[in-house]
Amino acid sequence: MILNLFITSIVIRLTGFMGFGLNYLLYRKLLKSDNQKYAFDIVQLADEIIEATGES
């Protein structure tokens, strides 16, 4: 009985850890993709802000 619960809890924990790991890898991949996608726009907006503050 106790051994059965112990094995069940280990299986549930391992499943949860795998879920966390996959979500983290997916998050990193999406973050990198979005950073590359919007990098040019961010630099362009930063240049506009710098120019605007230099004119005032």
PDBQT receptor file of N, H, CA, C and O in Angstrom, charges set to zero:
ATOM      1  N   MET A   1       0.821  -1.199   0.000  1.00  0.00    +0.000 N 
ATOM      2  CA  MET A   1       0.000   0.000   0.000  1.00  0.00    +0.000 C 
ATOM      3  C   MET A   1       0.861   1.257   0.000  1.00  0.00    +0.000 C 
ATOM      4  O   MET A   1       0.703   2.111  -0.872  1.00  0.00    +0.000 OA
ATOM      5  N   ILE A   2       1.765   1.382   0.962  1.00  0.00    +0.000 N 
ATOM      6  H   ILE A   2       1.892   0.688   1.671  1.00  0.00    +0.000 HD
ATOM      7  CA  ILE A   2       2.607   2.571   1.031  1.00  0.00    +0.000 C 
ATOM      8  C   ILE A   2       3.569   2.610  -0.156  1.00  0.00    +0.000 C 
ATOM      9  O   ILE A   2       3.847   3.678  -0.701  1.00  0.00    +0.000 OA
ATOM     10  N   LEU A   3       4.074   1.444  -0.552  1.00  0.00    +0.000 N 
ATOM     11  H   LEU A   3       3.848   0.577  -0.109  1.00  0.00    +0.000 HD
ATOM     12  CA  LEU A   3       4.978   1.391  -1.705  1.00  0.00    +0.000 C 
ATOM     13  C   LEU A   3       4.249   1.841  -2.968  1.00  0.00    +0.000 C 
ATOM     14  O   LEU A   3       4.823   2.536  -3.807  1.00  0.00    +0.000 OA
ATOM     15  N   ASN A   4       2.989   1.445  -3.101  1.00  0.00    +0.000 N 
ATOM     16  H   ASN A   4       2.522   0.880  -2.420  1.00  0.00    +0.000 HD
ATOM     17  CA  ASN A   4       2.194   1.833  -4.256  1.00  0.00    +0.000 C 
ATOM     18  C   ASN A   4       2.007   3.349  -4.298  1.00  0.00    +0.000 C 
ATOM     19  O   ASN A   4       2.125   3.949  -5.367  1.00  0.00    +0.000 OA
ATOM     20  N   LEU A   5       1.718   3.979  -3.163  1.00  0.00    +0.000 N 
ATOM     21  H   LEU A   5       1.621   3.492  -2.294  1.00  0.00    +0.000 HD
ATOM     22  CA  LEU A   5       1.564   5.431  -3.106  1.00  0.00    +0.000 C 
ATOM     23  C   LEU A   5       2.886   6.137  -3.393  1.00  0.00    +0.000 C 
ATOM     24  O   LEU A   5       2.915   7.175  -4.053  1.00  0.00    +0.000 OA
ATOM     25  N   PHE A   6       3.972   5.569  -2.895  1.00  0.00    +0.000 N 
ATOM     26  H   PHE A   6       3.950   4.726  -2.359  1.00  0.00    +0.000 HD
ATOM     27  CA  PHE A   6       5.295   6.139  -3.118  1.00  0.00    +0.000 C 
ATOM     28  C   PHE A   6       5.641   6.138  -4.606  1.00  0.00    +0.000 C 
ATOM     29  O   PHE A   6       6.123   7.140  -5.135  1.00  0.00    +0.000 OA
ATOM     30  N   ILE A   7       5.398   5.035  -5.268  1.00  0.00    +0.000 N 
ATOM     31  H   ILE A   7       5.006   4.221  -4.838  1.00  0.00    +0.000 HD
ATOM     32  CA  ILE A   7       5.689   4.931  -6.709  1.00  0.00    +0.000 C 
ATOM     33  C   ILE A   7       4.788   5.878  -7.494  1.00  0.00    +0.000 C 
ATOM     34  O   ILE A   7       5.240   6.528  -8.437  1.00  0.00    +0.000 OA
ATOM     35  N   THR A   8       3.520   5.961  -7.111  1.00  0.00    +0.000 N 
ATOM     36  H   THR A   8       3.152   5.433  -6.345  1.00  0.00    +0.000 HD
ATOM     37  CA  THR A   8       2.585   6.869  -7.789  1.00  0.00    +0.000 C 
ATOM     38  C   THR A   8       3.033   8.321  -7.639  1.00  0.00    +0.000 C 
ATOM     39  O   THR A   8       2.977   9.090  -8.598  1.00  0.00    +0.000 OA
ATOM     40  N   SER A   9       3.475   8.697  -6.443  1.00  0.00    +0.000 N 
ATOM     41  H   SER A   9       3.520   8.072  -5.663  1.00  0.00    +0.000 HD
ATOM     42  CA  SER A   9       3.910  10.081  -6.239  1.00  0.00    +0.000 C 
ATOM     43  C   SER A   9       5.170  10.384  -7.039  1.00  0.00    +0.000 C 
ATOM     44  O   SER A   9       5.328  11.500  -7.533  1.00  0.00    +0.000 OA
ATOM     45  N   ILE A  10       6.060   9.423  -7.174  1.00  0.00    +0.000 N 
ATOM     46  H   ILE A  10       5.932   8.516  -6.772  1.00  0.00    +0.000 HD
ATOM     47  CA  ILE A  10       7.268   9.634  -7.980  1.00  0.00    +0.000 C 
ATOM     48  C   ILE A  10       6.891   9.837  -9.443  1.00  0.00    +0.000 C 
ATOM     49  O   ILE A  10       7.439  10.720 -10.103  1.00  0.00    +0.000 OA
ATOM     50  N   VAL A  11       5.982   9.049  -9.948  1.00  0.00    +0.000 N 
ATOM     51  H   VAL A  11       5.537   8.331  -9.412  1.00  0.00    +0.000 HD
ATOM     52  CA  VAL A  11       5.544   9.177 -11.347  1.00  0.00    +0.000 C 
ATOM     53  C   VAL A  11       4.899  10.546 -11.575  1.00  0.00    +0.000 C 
ATOM     54  O   VAL A  11       5.162  11.199 -12.585  1.00  0.00    +0.000 OA
ATOM     55  N   ILE A  12       4.068  10.969 -10.648  1.00  0.00    +0.000 N 
ATOM     56  H   ILE A  12       3.854  10.439  -9.828  1.00  0.00    +0.000 HD
ATOM     57  CA  ILE A  12       3.406  12.274 -10.782  1.00  0.00    +0.000 C 
ATOM     58  C   ILE A  12       4.437  13.400 -10.739  1.00  0.00    +0.000 C 
ATOM     59  O   ILE A  12       4.357  14.347 -11.521  1.00  0.00    +0.000 OA
ATOM     60  N   ARG A  13       5.402  13.299  -9.827  1.00  0.00    +0.000 N 
ATOM     61  H   ARG A  13       5.467  12.530  -9.192  1.00  0.00    +0.000 HD
ATOM     62  CA  ARG A  13       6.448  14.336  -9.742  1.00  0.00    +0.000 C 
ATOM     63  C   ARG A  13       7.282  14.402 -11.014  1.00  0.00    +0.000 C 
ATOM     64  O   ARG A  13       7.559  15.489 -11.520  1.00  0.00    +0.000 OA
ATOM     65  N   LEU A  14       7.684  13.246 -11.532  1.00  0.00    +0.000 N 
ATOM     66  H   LEU A  14       7.459  12.363 -11.121  1.00  0.00    +0.000 HD
ATOM     67  CA  LEU A  14       8.485  13.238 -12.756  1.00  0.00    +0.000 C 
ATOM     68  C   LEU A  14       7.712  13.821 -13.926  1.00  0.00    +0.000 C 
ATOM     69  O   LEU A  14       8.282  14.531 -14.754  1.00  0.00    +0.000 OA
ATOM     70  N   THR A  15       6.436  13.532 -14.001  1.00  0.00    +0.000 N 
ATOM     71  H   THR A  15       5.973  12.955 -13.328  1.00  0.00    +0.000 HD
ATOM     72  CA  THR A  15       5.597  14.106 -15.055  1.00  0.00    +0.000 C 
ATOM     73  C   THR A  15       5.543  15.629 -14.921  1.00  0.00    +0.000 C 
ATOM     74  O   THR A  15       5.618  16.343 -15.921  1.00  0.00    +0.000 OA
ATOM     75  N   GLY A  16       5.415  16.120 -13.707  1.00  0.00    +0.000 N 
ATOM     76  H   GLY A  16       5.354  15.541 -12.895  1.00  0.00    +0.000 HD
ATOM     77  CA  GLY A  16       5.395  17.564 -13.483  1.00  0.00    +0.000 C 
ATOM     78  C   GLY A  16       6.715  18.215 -13.834  1.00  0.00    +0.000 C 
ATOM     79  O   GLY A  16       6.741  19.283 -14.446  1.00  0.00    +0.000 OA
ATOM     80  N   PHE A  17       7.818  17.576 -13.450  1.00  0.00    +0.000 N 
ATOM     81  H   PHE A  17       7.797  16.708 -12.953  1.00  0.00    +0.000 HD
ATOM     82  CA  PHE A  17       9.139  18.134 -13.782  1.00  0.00    +0.000 C 
ATOM     83  C   PHE A  17       9.351  18.185 -15.284  1.00  0.00    +0.000 C 
ATOM     84  O   PHE A  17       9.919  19.148 -15.799  1.00  0.00    +0.000 OA
ATOM     85  N   MET A  18       8.896  17.150 -15.995  1.00  0.00    +0.000 N 
ATOM     86  H   MET A  18       8.435  16.368 -15.576  1.00  0.00    +0.000 HD
ATOM     87  CA  MET A  18       9.034  17.166 -17.451  1.00  0.00    +0.000 C 
ATOM     88  C   MET A  18       8.200  18.295 -18.052  1.00  0.00    +0.000 C 
ATOM     89  O   MET A  18       8.622  18.939 -19.012  1.00  0.00    +0.000 OA
ATOM     90  N   GLY A  19       7.015  18.534 -17.487  1.00  0.00    +0.000 N 
ATOM     91  H   GLY A  19       6.672  18.010 -16.707  1.00  0.00    +0.000 HD
ATOM     92  CA  GLY A  19       6.179  19.641 -17.963  1.00  0.00    +0.000 C 
ATOM     93  C   GLY A  19       6.852  20.979 -17.752  1.00  0.00    +0.000 C 
ATOM     94  O   GLY A  19       6.836  21.832 -18.639  1.00  0.00    +0.000 OA
ATOM     95  N   PHE A  20       7.455  21.174 -16.560  1.00  0.00    +0.000 N 
ATOM     96  H   PHE A  20       7.468  20.481 -15.839  1.00  0.00    +0.000 HD
ATOM     97  CA  PHE A  20       8.178  22.418 -16.296  1.00  0.00    +0.000 C 
ATOM     98  C   PHE A  20       9.330  22.588 -17.281  1.00  0.00    +0.000 C 
ATOM     99  O   PHE A  20       9.541  23.675 -17.820  1.00  0.00    +0.000 OA
ATOM    100  N   GLY A  21      10.067  21.518 -17.510  1.00  0.00    +0.000 N 
ATOM    101  H   GLY A  21       9.896  20.635 -17.072  1.00  0.00    +0.000 HD
ATOM    102  CA  GLY A  21      11.216  21.585 -18.417  1.00  0.00    +0.000 C 
ATOM    103  C   GLY A  21      10.800  21.934 -19.838  1.00  0.00    +0.000 C 
ATOM    104  O   GLY A  21      11.435  22.766 -20.486  1.00  0.00    +0.000 OA
ATOM    105  N   LEU A  22       9.746  21.310 -20.320  1.00  0.00    +0.000 N 
ATOM    106  H   LEU A  22       9.230  20.635 -19.794  1.00  0.00    +0.000 HD
ATOM    107  CA  LEU A  22       9.283  21.591 -21.681  1.00  0.00    +0.000 C 
ATOM    108  C   LEU A  22       8.759  23.013 -21.805  1.00  0.00    +0.000 C 
ATOM    109  O   LEU A  22       9.008  23.684 -22.807  1.00  0.00    +0.000 OA
ATOM    110  N   ASN A  23       8.036  23.474 -20.792  1.00  0.00    +0.000 N 
ATOM    111  H   ASN A  23       7.834  22.929 -19.978  1.00  0.00    +0.000 HD
ATOM    112  CA  ASN A  23       7.531  24.851 -20.836  1.00  0.00    +0.000 C 
ATOM    113  C   ASN A  23       8.673  25.855 -20.830  1.00  0.00    +0.000 C 
ATOM    114  O   ASN A  23       8.613  26.866 -21.530  1.00  0.00    +0.000 OA
ATOM    115  N   TYR A  24       9.712  25.587 -20.048  1.00  0.00    +0.000 N 
ATOM    116  H   TYR A  24       9.761  24.766 -19.479  1.00  0.00    +0.000 HD
ATOM    117  CA  TYR A  24      10.849  26.505 -19.996  1.00  0.00    +0.000 C 
ATOM    118  C   TYR A  24      11.558  26.560 -21.343  1.00  0.00    +0.000 C 
ATOM    119  O   TYR A  24      11.906  27.640 -21.821  1.00  0.00    +0.000 OA
ATOM    120  N   LEU A  25      11.774  25.388 -21.960  1.00  0.00    +0.000 N 
ATOM    121  H   LEU A  25      11.491  24.511 -21.572  1.00  0.00    +0.000 HD
ATOM    122  CA  LEU A  25      12.427  25.367 -23.273  1.00  0.00    +0.000 C 
ATOM    123  C   LEU A  25      11.587  26.099 -24.320  1.00  0.00    +0.000 C 
ATOM    124  O   LEU A  25      12.121  26.833 -25.152  1.00  0.00    +0.000 OA
ATOM    125  N   LEU A  26      10.285  25.897 -24.273  1.00  0.00    +0.000 N 
ATOM    126  H   LEU A  26       9.851  25.301 -23.597  1.00  0.00    +0.000 HD
ATOM    127  CA  LEU A  26       9.394  26.584 -25.217  1.00  0.00    +0.000 C 
ATOM    128  C   LEU A  26       9.422  28.088 -24.984  1.00  0.00    +0.000 C 
ATOM    129  O   LEU A  26       9.449  28.865 -25.939  1.00  0.00    +0.000 OA
ATOM    130  N   TYR A  27       9.414  28.502 -23.723  1.00  0.00    +0.000 N 
ATOM    131  H   TYR A  27       9.392  27.871 -22.948  1.00  0.00    +0.000 HD
ATOM    132  CA  TYR A  27       9.479  29.926 -23.378  1.00  0.00    +0.000 C 
ATOM    133  C   TYR A  27      10.760  30.555 -23.920  1.00  0.00    +0.000 C 
ATOM    134  O   TYR A  27      10.719  31.629 -24.519  1.00  0.00    +0.000 OA
ATOM    135  N   ARG A  28      11.898  29.887 -23.711  1.00  0.00    +0.000 N 
ATOM    136  H   ARG A  28      11.931  29.014 -23.224  1.00  0.00    +0.000 HD
ATOM    137  CA  ARG A  28      13.173  30.430 -24.183  1.00  0.00    +0.000 C 
ATOM    138  C   ARG A  28      13.186  30.550 -25.711  1.00  0.00    +0.000 C 
ATOM    139  O   ARG A  28      13.676  31.541 -26.251  1.00  0.00    +0.000 OA
ATOM    140  N   LYS A  29      12.658  29.560 -26.392  1.00  0.00    +0.000 N 
ATOM    141  H   LYS A  29      12.260  28.754 -25.953  1.00  0.00    +0.000 HD
ATOM    142  CA  LYS A  29      12.621  29.592 -27.853  1.00  0.00    +0.000 C 
ATOM    143  C   LYS A  29      11.741  30.734 -28.350  1.00  0.00    +0.000 C 
ATOM    144  O   LYS A  29      12.125  31.460 -29.267  1.00  0.00    +0.000 OA
ATOM    145  N   LEU A  30      10.567  30.895 -27.754  1.00  0.00    +0.000 N 
ATOM    146  H   LEU A  30      10.254  30.305 -27.010  1.00  0.00    +0.000 HD
ATOM    147  CA  LEU A  30       9.669  31.975 -28.167  1.00  0.00    +0.000 C 
ATOM    148  C   LEU A  30      10.242  33.341 -27.833  1.00  0.00    +0.000 C 
ATOM    149  O   LEU A  30      10.093  34.281 -28.614  1.00  0.00    +0.000 OA
ATOM    150  N   LEU A  31      10.895  33.466 -26.686  1.00  0.00    +0.000 N 
ATOM    151  H   LEU A  31      11.016  32.703 -26.052  1.00  0.00    +0.000 HD
ATOM    152  CA  LEU A  31      11.496  34.735 -26.298  1.00  0.00    +0.000 C 
ATOM    153  C   LEU A  31      12.605  35.124 -27.273  1.00  0.00    +0.000 C 
ATOM    154  O   LEU A  31      12.687  36.280 -27.689  1.00  0.00    +0.000 OA
ATOM    155  N   LYS A  32      13.445  34.180 -27.633  1.00  0.00    +0.000 N 
ATOM    156  H   LYS A  32      13.379  33.242 -27.294  1.00  0.00    +0.000 HD
ATOM    157  CA  LYS A  32      14.532  34.461 -28.571  1.00  0.00    +0.000 C 
ATOM    158  C   LYS A  32      13.970  34.854 -29.935  1.00  0.00    +0.000 C 
ATOM    159  O   LYS A  32      14.466  35.780 -30.577  1.00  0.00    +0.000 OA
ATOM    160  N   SER A  33      12.948  34.154 -30.362  1.00  0.00    +0.000 N 
ATOM    161  H   SER A  33      12.545  33.402 -29.841  1.00  0.00    +0.000 HD
ATOM    162  CA  SER A  33      12.336  34.455 -31.660  1.00  0.00    +0.000 C 
ATOM    163  C   SER A  33      11.716  35.853 -31.660  1.00  0.00    +0.000 C 
ATOM    164  O   SER A  33      11.862  36.599 -32.628  1.00  0.00    +0.000 OA
ATOM    165  N   ASP A  34      11.023  36.207 -30.572  1.00  0.00    +0.000 N 
ATOM    166  H   ASP A  34      10.905  35.601 -29.786  1.00  0.00    +0.000 HD
ATOM    167  CA  ASP A  34      10.421  37.540 -30.492  1.00  0.00    +0.000 C 
ATOM    168  C   ASP A  34      11.478  38.632 -30.401  1.00  0.00    +0.000 C 
ATOM    169  O   ASP A  34      11.314  39.701 -30.989  1.00  0.00    +0.000 OA
ATOM    170  N   ASN A  35      12.555  38.378 -29.674  1.00  0.00    +0.000 N 
ATOM    171  H   ASN A  35      12.689  37.510 -29.196  1.00  0.00    +0.000 HD
ATOM    172  CA  ASN A  35      13.627  39.374 -29.585  1.00  0.00    +0.000 C 
ATOM    173  C   ASN A  35      14.225  39.650 -30.956  1.00  0.00    +0.000 C 
ATOM    174  O   ASN A  35      14.486  40.802 -31.301  1.00  0.00    +0.000 OA
ATOM    175  N   GLN A  36      14.442  38.609 -31.733  1.00  0.00    +0.000 N 
ATOM    176  H   GLN A  36      14.230  37.673 -31.453  1.00  0.00    +0.000 HD
ATOM    177  CA  GLN A  36      14.989  38.798 -33.078  1.00  0.00    +0.000 C 
ATOM    178  C   GLN A  36      13.969  39.482 -33.988  1.00  0.00    +0.000 C 
ATOM    179  O   GLN A  36      14.337  40.272 -34.858  1.00  0.00    +0.000 OA
ATOM    180  N   LYS A  37      12.703  39.179 -33.784  1.00  0.00    +0.000 N 
ATOM    181  H   LYS A  37      12.404  38.537 -33.077  1.00  0.00    +0.000 HD
ATOM    182  CA  LYS A  37      11.639  39.734 -34.621  1.00  0.00    +0.000 C 
ATOM    183  C   LYS A  37      11.493  41.240 -34.416  1.00  0.00    +0.000 C 
ATOM    184  O   LYS A  37      11.270  41.978 -35.375  1.00  0.00    +0.000 OA
ATOM    185  N   TYR A  38      11.619  41.699 -33.170  1.00  0.00    +0.000 N 
ATOM    186  H   TYR A  38      11.800  41.099 -32.391  1.00  0.00    +0.000 HD
ATOM    187  CA  TYR A  38      11.367  43.092 -32.858  1.00  0.00    +0.000 C 
ATOM    188  C   TYR A  38      12.630  43.911 -32.582  1.00  0.00    +0.000 C 
ATOM    189  O   TYR A  38      12.532  45.085 -32.225  1.00  0.00    +0.000 OA
ATOM    190  N   ALA A  39      13.794  43.320 -32.740  1.00  0.00    +0.000 N 
ATOM    191  H   ALA A  39      13.873  42.366 -33.030  1.00  0.00    +0.000 HD
ATOM    192  CA  ALA A  39      15.046  44.017 -32.411  1.00  0.00    +0.000 C 
ATOM    193  C   ALA A  39      15.201  45.298 -33.237  1.00  0.00    +0.000 C 
ATOM    194  O   ALA A  39      15.554  46.343 -32.689  1.00  0.00    +0.000 OA
ATOM    195  N   PHE A  40      14.944  45.231 -34.526  1.00  0.00    +0.000 N 
ATOM    196  H   PHE A  40      14.657  44.383 -34.971  1.00  0.00    +0.000 HD
ATOM    197  CA  PHE A  40      15.113  46.395 -35.378  1.00  0.00    +0.000 C 
ATOM    198  C   PHE A  40      14.165  47.516 -34.963  1.00  0.00    +0.000 C 
ATOM    199  O   PHE A  40      14.562  48.680 -34.899  1.00  0.00    +0.000 OA
ATOM    200  N   ASP A  41      12.904  47.162 -34.679  1.00  0.00    +0.000 N 
ATOM    201  H   ASP A  41      12.581  46.217 -34.731  1.00  0.00    +0.000 HD
ATOM    202  CA  ASP A  41      11.931  48.177 -34.256  1.00  0.00    +0.000 C 
ATOM    203  C   ASP A  41      12.331  48.833 -32.943  1.00  0.00    +0.000 C 
ATOM    204  O   ASP A  41      12.174  50.043 -32.778  1.00  0.00    +0.000 OA
ATOM    205  N   ILE A  42      12.844  48.043 -32.013  1.00  0.00    +0.000 N 
ATOM    206  H   ILE A  42      12.971  47.060 -32.147  1.00  0.00    +0.000 HD
ATOM    207  CA  ILE A  42      13.254  48.590 -30.716  1.00  0.00    +0.000 C 
ATOM    208  C   ILE A  42      14.409  49.564 -30.882  1.00  0.00    +0.000 C 
ATOM    209  O   ILE A  42      14.406  50.636 -30.277  1.00  0.00    +0.000 OA
ATOM    210  N   VAL A  43      15.388  49.209 -31.686  1.00  0.00    +0.000 N 
ATOM    211  H   VAL A  43      15.391  48.338 -32.177  1.00  0.00    +0.000 HD
ATOM    212  CA  VAL A  43      16.533  50.094 -31.918  1.00  0.00    +0.000 C 
ATOM    213  C   VAL A  43      16.076  51.368 -32.623  1.00  0.00    +0.000 C 
ATOM    214  O   VAL A  43      16.544  52.460 -32.301  1.00  0.00    +0.000 OA
ATOM    215  N   GLN A  44      15.183  51.231 -33.565  1.00  0.00    +0.000 N 
ATOM    216  H   GLN A  44      14.803  50.344 -33.826  1.00  0.00    +0.000 HD
ATOM    217  CA  GLN A  44      14.671  52.393 -34.286  1.00  0.00    +0.000 C 
ATOM    218  C   GLN A  44      13.915  53.337 -33.341  1.00  0.00    +0.000 C 
ATOM    219  O   GLN A  44      14.089  54.553 -33.410  1.00  0.00    +0.000 OA
ATOM    220  N   LEU A  45      13.086  52.783 -32.470  1.00  0.00    +0.000 N 
ATOM    221  H   LEU A  45      12.944  51.795 -32.414  1.00  0.00    +0.000 HD
ATOM    222  CA  LEU A  45      12.365  53.623 -31.505  1.00  0.00    +0.000 C 
ATOM    223  C   LEU A  45      13.311  54.273 -30.505  1.00  0.00    +0.000 C 
ATOM    224  O   LEU A  45      13.108  55.423 -30.114  1.00  0.00    +0.000 OA
ATOM    225  N   ALA A  46      14.338  53.549 -30.091  1.00  0.00    +0.000 N 
ATOM    226  H   ALA A  46      14.504  52.615 -30.409  1.00  0.00    +0.000 HD
ATOM    227  CA  ALA A  46      15.320  54.127 -29.173  1.00  0.00    +0.000 C 
ATOM    228  C   ALA A  46      16.042  55.298 -29.821  1.00  0.00    +0.000 C 
ATOM    229  O   ALA A  46      16.288  56.313 -29.170  1.00  0.00    +0.000 OA
ATOM    230  N   ASP A  47      16.382  55.165 -31.096  1.00  0.00    +0.000 N 
ATOM    231  H   ASP A  47      16.181  54.340 -31.625  1.00  0.00    +0.000 HD
ATOM    232  CA  ASP A  47      17.030  56.269 -31.811  1.00  0.00    +0.000 C 
ATOM    233  C   ASP A  47      16.111  57.485 -31.893  1.00  0.00    +0.000 C 
ATOM    234  O   ASP A  47      16.561  58.621 -31.741  1.00  0.00    +0.000 OA
ATOM    235  N   GLU A  48      14.826  57.244 -32.135  1.00  0.00    +0.000 N 
ATOM    236  H   GLU A  48      14.460  56.321 -32.258  1.00  0.00    +0.000 HD
ATOM    237  CA  GLU A  48      13.867  58.356 -32.193  1.00  0.00    +0.000 C 
ATOM    238  C   GLU A  48      13.768  59.057 -30.830  1.00  0.00    +0.000 C 
ATOM    239  O   GLU A  48      13.683  60.284 -30.777  1.00  0.00    +0.000 OA
ATOM    240  N   ILE A  49      13.779  58.310 -29.757  1.00  0.00    +0.000 N 
ATOM    241  H   ILE A  49      13.848  57.314 -29.801  1.00  0.00    +0.000 HD
ATOM    242  CA  ILE A  49      13.700  58.893 -28.418  1.00  0.00    +0.000 C 
ATOM    243  C   ILE A  49      14.953  59.723 -28.127  1.00  0.00    +0.000 C 
ATOM    244  O   ILE A  49      14.869  60.821 -27.576  1.00  0.00    +0.000 OA
ATOM    245  N   ILE A  50      16.104  59.188 -28.500  1.00  0.00    +0.000 N 
ATOM    246  H   ILE A  50      16.173  58.296 -28.948  1.00  0.00    +0.000 HD
ATOM    247  CA  ILE A  50      17.349  59.911 -28.282  1.00  0.00    +0.000 C 
ATOM    248  C   ILE A  50      17.360  61.217 -29.065  1.00  0.00    +0.000 C 
ATOM    249  O   ILE A  50      17.768  62.256 -28.546  1.00  0.00    +0.000 OA
ATOM    250  N   GLU A  51      16.914  61.159 -30.306  1.00  0.00    +0.000 N 
ATOM    251  H   GLU A  51      16.583  60.315 -30.727  1.00  0.00    +0.000 HD
ATOM    252  CA  GLU A  51      16.856  62.356 -31.128  1.00  0.00    +0.000 C 
ATOM    253  C   GLU A  51      15.867  63.363 -30.548  1.00  0.00    +0.000 C 
ATOM    254  O   GLU A  51      16.135  64.565 -30.553  1.00  0.00    +0.000 OA
ATOM    255  N   ALA A  52      14.737  62.892 -30.054  1.00  0.00    +0.000 N 
ATOM    256  H   ALA A  52      14.519  61.916 -30.051  1.00  0.00    +0.000 HD
ATOM    257  CA  ALA A  52      13.705  63.785 -29.513  1.00  0.00    +0.000 C 
ATOM    258  C   ALA A  52      14.200  64.468 -28.246  1.00  0.00    +0.000 C 
ATOM    259  O   ALA A  52      13.916  65.647 -28.037  1.00  0.00    +0.000 OA
ATOM    260  N   THR A  53      14.923  63.764 -27.407  1.00  0.00    +0.000 N 
ATOM    261  H   THR A  53      15.154  62.806 -27.577  1.00  0.00    +0.000 HD
ATOM    262  CA  THR A  53      15.406  64.380 -26.175  1.00  0.00    +0.000 C 
ATOM    263  C   THR A  53      16.582  65.317 -26.454  1.00  0.00    +0.000 C 
ATOM    264  O   THR A  53      16.830  66.242 -25.680  1.00  0.00    +0.000 OA
ATOM    265  N   GLY A  54      17.288  65.094 -27.523  1.00  0.00    +0.000 N 
ATOM    266  H   GLY A  54      17.086  64.343 -28.152  1.00  0.00    +0.000 HD
ATOM    267  CA  GLY A  54      18.415  65.958 -27.872  1.00  0.00    +0.000 C 
ATOM    268  C   GLY A  54      17.944  67.273 -28.461  1.00  0.00    +0.000 C 
ATOM    269  O   GLY A  54      18.663  68.269 -28.375  1.00  0.00    +0.000 OA
ATOM    270  N   GLU A  55      16.761  67.310 -29.058  1.00  0.00    +0.000 N 
ATOM    271  H   GLU A  55      16.177  66.501 -29.128  1.00  0.00    +0.000 HD
ATOM    272  CA  GLU A  55      16.249  68.521 -29.682  1.00  0.00    +0.000 C 
ATOM    273  C   GLU A  55      15.642  69.497 -28.683  1.00  0.00    +0.000 C 
ATOM    274  O   GLU A  55      15.566  70.693 -28.968  1.00  0.00    +0.000 OA
ATOM    275  N   SER A  56      15.211  69.022 -27.528  1.00  0.00    +0.000 N 
ATOM    276  H   SER A  56      15.273  68.051 -27.297  1.00  0.00    +0.000 HD
ATOM    277  CA  SER A  56      14.491  69.910 -26.597  1.00  0.00    +0.000 C 
ATOM    278  C   SER A  56      15.401  70.691 -25.717  1.00  0.00    +0.000 C 
ATOM    279  O   SER A  56      14.936  71.474 -24.889  1.00  0.00    +0.000 OA
TER     280      SER A  56
